[in-house]
Amino acid sequence: MLEGGGKTPILTPSELEDIGYKLVVYPLSLLGVSIKAMQDALIGIKSGHIPPVGTMPSFEEIKEIVGFNKYYDEENRYATKD
């Protein structure tokens, strides 16, 4: 699926559903907003502004989102008892 910036008109998810699409992904949009958020955060940190509590997930939430907890479960499952 094309994303913004080209000559092809961009359809909304509803319009795409109306013409038969069941799944639409926006990889460049997600990557772009992620990069912009990281750049903005780094500019703020460089200026001495640490992101305030509540503006990002907790460390526990980050571990869950990234999949650390599943990794730890597998580590425990396959660990040997030395």
Secondary structure, DSSP 4 states (H G I P E B T S, - for coil): ---TTSSSPPPPHHHHHHTT-S----HHHHHHHHHHHHHHHHHHHHTT-PPPTTSS--HHHHHHHHTHHHHHHHHHHH----
